[in-house]
Amino acid sequence: MADLVITGGRVLDASGERAADVLVRGGHVVEVGEGLRGDERLDAAGCIVTPGLVDVHVHLREPGMEEAETVETGARAAALGGYTAVVAMPNTTPPLDDPAVVAAVLAAGERAICEVASSGAITKGRQGRELAPMGELHKLGVRMFTDDGDCVADAGVMRRALEYSLALPMAVISQHAEDPALAGGGAMHEGEWSSRLGIPGRPAAAEEVIVARDLILAGVTGAHVHFQHVSTAGAVEMVRAAKARGLRVSAEACPHHFTLTDACCASFDPVFKVNPPLRTEADLAAIKAGLADGTIDVIATDHAPHPTEAKERPFEEAPSGMLGLETALALVWEELVRPGVLTEAQALAAASWRGAAIAGLAHQGQPVAPDAVANLCIFDPEHRWEVDADRLASKARNTPYAGRTLTGKVRHTILRGEVVVRDGEAQR
């Protein structure tokens, strides 16, 4: 690779902020300073130069559901959104409960323009009964274990998973916290709007009883439990209290849970159907407060592509999920940074280096400094653009933000020193 110099930007990482050029050589940052020269110049004027974003929760659908997404297309969408690493969820067909299946996903990721790490299922077949071969999966590099898409509802199984994880360095048990006995049959948040619309609801209590239970189990075992897509005020408060007690707990929130509410479902458009469901204004405010005070560690997208024909079914029959990778950072800026909920540094910590630490991705989220692997996002916070579902890189089109004008867009993304997105266009 030729020497690459990123010029005119404002570097912002875990070590602070400074106006500086960045020189990249051989896949690594070699110098950060003023007036640097290189064989190739990448314009970052008006932009923030930051470690590449890390998404600990994406659905790439491969293997088995390639009509919705593949590792290649999902990784391209991620790179366009500024991500240099994503963690693929296990609810594929077959699921990621087998070393051979995980190895195939990792092999596909080697050819992608974003680092693709794989999660592993907690239980065989994601059935919630018998533990998957977590040790074998860990040897392949799996660090996050989850049955995402389903909750590990059996307390005994969850306790065994937490205990077993203690023998696996850096392993994290990630829970989709939703009691199926309470949530089963529901299609949106249970509350005023579900009553008005006549749509069966999924109560906040379904999430909160599992969070409460698993915090008790985390205290009993001493293991690290991570709560995925936290969506209720009660769950936020319980995680806050658990952190104050010193429990090993982390949590993530998704952009749709701090930008949209259950009132959106009044349109009966299944694009707003997601699991856990869009909640109330009070829950949305609690998510923002949890991000602001550090109760919620990570912003993850829960990027969940579906074929158009599946999402065009009636609301109650349509699958849950929405796209998120290409719009996430702009939404963070519009909904959190500009209103003063988070500082720029807080937002990028939640979108990049905190997720890298939780997922055990050693070469992601590093400060932009000599010897660091050059995984970088160059973000223009003033670029205005309209979300066009047909122009997104994903194979799917189920974005709830179609037609919305956002301010803030990724200009360039660099993966291991390679410019994989230049001026907003994927390079391969």
N, C-alpha and C positions, 0 to 999 in steps of 0.2 A: 504493500500500500504506500502511496505517496504521502508525504507530510501534509497534514490538513490543519489549517488554522481557522478557528471560529472567531470572528472579529465583531467588535462593537456591542457585545452583549453584556448583560448584568448577571454575574454568576451568583447563584443562590443554592446553598446546600446546608448540610447539618452543621458546618463550621461557621456559617455566617453568609454575608453578602458583600460583594465587591464588584466594581466595574473592571473587567479584564478580558483579554483575549485568551483562548485556550488552544494549545498546540497538541495535536494528536499524531502519534507515530507508532506503527506496528501494533495497532489495536489498543494502545494505552495513552493516557494523558502523560505528556512529558514536561510540559511547562504551562504555568498560568501567570499572565502578567500583561504588561502594556507593550504595544508595538511589535507583536510577534509576527514572524514571517514563516510561510510554508509554500509548498508546491501548489496547493489548492486552497482556495479561500471560500469559506462558507459565511454568508452574511447573517449576522444575528442582531443587527441594529434594531433597537426598540424591543428586544426580546429578553426573556429570562432563560439563561443556560443553567440547567439543573440536572441532577442524576435522572436517568430514565425512570419512568413510572413503573410501578409493580402492582399487578392486580392479582390478589390471592384467591380470586373466585370467578372463574369463567367456564362456560360450557362450550367446548369445541366440537361436540357431537360425534367425533370420530373415535372409535369405530361404530358403525351401525346406523348412523343417522346423517350420512353425508349429504343428503338432499337439503339439510338445513345449514350445515357448516362443516368445514374440514379444518384440520390443524393449519393448513396453508392459508385458507381464507380468513380464519379467525385471527391468526398471527398477523396477517396483513392489516386487518382492521385495528388490531392492537397497536401496531407500529404507527399507523396514521393518527392514532390517539395519543401518541407520545410514550407508549409502553415499550419497555425493552425486556420485560419478563411477565409471564402470566402463569398461573397455576390452574391446570385443567381439572375439572370436576369429574367424578367417577361414574355418573349416571349415563353411561354409554351402553351399547349392546354388542358384545358382552361388556359387563361393568369392569372397572379398573380394580378388580380384586385378585388378579392373576399376574404373576411376574411377566409372562409372555405378552399379555395385552399391554401392560405398562411399558414394556420395552419397545413395543411397536409404536406407541404414541411418542415416546422419547426419540425414537429414530426418525419419525416424521418431523418432529420439532427441530432436528439437526439441520433440516433443509429450509426452515422457515426464517422470516425476517424479524423474528422476536424470539427470545428464549422461551421455550415451553417446558415448564416443570410439570410433573404429574402428581396429583394427589393419589391416595390409595383408599379403597373402601375400608371402612372399619369392620364390616361384617361380610361374610360370603354372600354373594348375590345381592348385597345391600338389603338383606331380608331381616336384619336386626336380631338374629338368633345366635349365630356362631361366628367367632372372630375370623377375619380374613388372615392370610399369612403375612402379618404386618412386618415380621422380621425380614422375610425375603424381599418384600417391597422396599423396606428401608435400605437394604443393600444396593438397590438400584438407584437410590437417591431420593426416594419419597420421604418427605418430612411432615406433610400434612395429611391426616387421615380423617375421612368424613364419609358418611352415607348420603351426602347432600342430595336433595330432592326428596329425601325421607329422613325422619328423625329416628335416632336410636332410642326407641321408646321404653325398652326394658332396662330398668335401673341396674339390674345385676350385670347385664351385658356391658352397659356403659361403664360400670365400675371396673370390670375386668379389662376393658380397653384402656382406661386411664392407668391402671396399675401396670399393664404390659408396656405402655408407652414409656414408663420410667426407665426401662432397660435399653431404650433406643435413643441415642444422643440427638438432641434438638427436635424430637418428635412432638407434634402438637395434635391433640384430638379436637377436631372442629365439629361443632354440633349445629345441625339444622334444627333449631329449637321450636318444635311445634307438635304438641300432643295430638296424635291422630284421632284419639277418642273424642277430643273436643272440637277438632278442626274438620273432621271428616264430613264430606258433603258440601262444605262451604265453598263459595266462589269469589267472595270479596270480604272486606272487613265487616264484622257484625256490629251494627250500630244504627244510627238514624238513617243513613243512606241505604243500607241493605233493606231496612224495613220499608222505606219509601218505594224502592225499586222492586221489591218482592224477590230479591236474590238471596239465597241461603248464605249465611255469614260464617266467617272464621273468627272467633273471638280473640281478643288480646290475651285472655287468660290461657289460651292454648300455647302461646309462646312463653308466657311468664311462669307457668308451672314447671316447664322443662328447665328454664334458666335457673329457677330457685333450686330445683332438685340437683342439677349438675354443679351448681356452686357448692352445695353441701358435699357432693362426691369429690369435687376438687379439693375441698378442705380435708376430707378423710384420707385421700390418696397422696396429696402433694403434687399431683400432676398438673400440666398446663392444659386448660380447656379454653378453646376459642369459640366465640359465638358468632355465627354467620348472620349476615343481613338482619341485624337487630332493628326492630321496627316499632316497638311500643315504649311509652314513657315508663311503665313499670319495669320493663327489662333494663332500661338504661339506669334506673335508680338502683336496682339490685346489683348490677355490675359495678356501679360507683361505690356502693357500700362494701362489696367484696374486695375491691382494690384497696380501700382504706384499711381493711383487715389484713392485707398482705397476701391474699390468695394469688395464685398464678393464673390469672385470667386476662384474656384480651377479647376485643370485639371489633366488628366491622359494621359499617353502614353503607348503604347504596345511594347513589344520587337520586333515584326515584323516590326514596323514602324521605328525602329532605327537599324535594321539589314538587311533588304531586300528592294529592290527597284522595280519599275515597269518593269525594264529590265528582271526580273525573269519570267515575263509572256510570254516572247519570246518562252518559251518551250511549250506554250499552255497547260501546266499542271494545272488543276483546283485547285490543292493544294495551288497555289499562289493567288487564288481568295478570297478576303476578303473585308469587308465593314466597314469603308471606305477603299478604295483600297491602295495598296502599291504605294508610291509616288516616287518622283525624288530624286537624290542625294542631291540636295539643300534642299529639305524638310527634308530628313533624318538628315542632318547637323543641321538644325534649331531645330529639336526635341532634339538632343543631347545638343545643347546650352541651350534650355529651361529647360532641366533637371539639367544642371550644375548651372544655376543661380537661380533655384527655381521657375521659371515661371510655370513649370509643377511640380506638387506636388507629384504625385503618378505614380508608374509603375504598371499597371494592365495587365492581360493577354488577356482578351476578349476570353478566352478559349471557342471554338465553335466546338464541335464534330458533325460529320455527318456520316451516314452509308457509307460504302465504295462504294456501288452501286450508291449512289447519287453523290458522288464526282468524279465518273468515267464518268459522262456525259460530253458532249462537254462543253468547257470553258464557253460559254455564258449561257448555260442552268444549269450548276452546281450551287449548293447553295454556298453562301459566308461563309467563316470562316475556322479557323485552330486551332489545339490544341496548348496549351501553358503552362500548369501548371508544367509539369515535366522538362521542358527545360529553364524556364524563368530565374532562378537565375544564371545558368551557362552562359547564353547569356549576362546578365547584367555584369558579371565579365569579360567576353571576350571582349565585345564591349564598355564597359564604364569604368570599374575599371582599368583593365590592361593598356589601352592606356592613362589613366590619365584624362579622361573626368570627372569622379566622384571619390571622395575618397570612401573608404570602408564605412565610416559612412554615407556619402550622399546617397550611393546606398541602404543601409539597411533602412535608413529613408524613402526613396521613396517606398521601397518594404514592409515595416512593419508598423512602428508607425504612419506615416502620414496618411496612409490609415485607420488605426484603428480609428484615431481621426475623420476623415471625415465621416466614416460609423457609428460612435457612439458606437464602440465596446469597452466597458470600461475595459474589462479584457484581451485585446489583445494589443500587442506593448508596454507593460509596461517595464520599466527598470528591468534588472535582479538584483533584490534586495530583501531583506527579506520582507515577506508578499505578494509579487506579486504572482499572479496565475502563475503556472509553465507551460506556453505556450512557448516552446522554439524550435529553429532550430539550429542544429549543422552542420555546412557547412565546407567541406574540399575544399579549393580553388585550390588545386593542383591535385585533382583526375581526371584522364583522362578517358573518356568513349565515346563510340559511340552510337548515338541515333538509336535505333532499334524500329521501329514503332510497330512491333509485340509483343514487350515486355513492352510496355507502359500499365499503369493500366486502362486507358480509354477504353471504349467499342469501340471507333472509332480509326482510324489509320491516320487521315489526318494531319500529321505534315509535315511542309515544311523543317524540319531539318533532316529528315531520312538519315542515312548514314554519317552524319557530326560528326566529333570527337570534343567534347567539353572538356574543362578543368574547373573543379569545379562541385562538386556534394554534395547533402545533404547526410550526414552519418546517422544522427538520427533526429527524430522529436518527441517532447513531447507535449501531449495535456492534460492539467489539471493534470500534474504529471504522466500520463501514457505514457510509451514509445510505440508510435504507429508505428514508423519506427525505426528499429534497423539495423545498418550496411547496409542501403540501401534497406531493405526488409520490406514491410508492415507486421504488426503483427496480423492484423485481417481484 
